[in-house]
Amino acid sequence: MPYMAINLGGVALGVGIILLALMKWVLREQRRLGALVPFVLSVLYGMLAALAALGSVSALGGITWLALWAGNVAGYAALVWGIGGEAPDVTRAQQLVLTPGGYVVVFLITLVLIGLLKWGPQQSKTKILMGCLAGILIALSGNVAGIAAVPLGSGANLAGSGFTGMFG
């Protein structure tokens, strides 16, 4: 699987998804924190999935690559052909590599996400999928959203070291 860069259009689309989710939360969901939780957690998961799997030959790597590619194309089209702007590459120079324990944490969270999509409430499914896409699109950017991915990866590595300490 080839390495994929993120362009400004892809990041703009990711931030746009977050803005629309926040608008819905304020205007339709009466700012109930419980209504926002699935989206926020799935954004964080999307960021972690991009850190863990993007560029790897794996099922999650392929899904993440496809989501990033689609977001890049859609965002590029919106900025360049829709608005008349530009969409330069804004990929952060280096990514955090997860430890084996960090990958275990990503695997376990992936299973929980699949369970939520299969058995969770219908209204949460769109929130979860759009949150994952937004997280993937902003995780590799060189801005604050990209920087936020580093504590996520470090947290997964820390939790994973506890897991491997108990079972490894």
Buried (B, 14 or more C-beta within 10 A) or exposed (E): BEEBEBBBBBBBBBBBBBEEBEEBBEEEBEEEEEBBEBBBBBBBBBBBBBBBBBBBEBEBBBBBBEBBEBBBBBBBBBBBEEEEBEBEEBBBEEBBEBBEBBBBBBEBBBEEBEEBBEEBEEEBBEBBBBBBBBBBBBBBBBEEBBEBBBEBBBBBBBBBBEBBEEEE
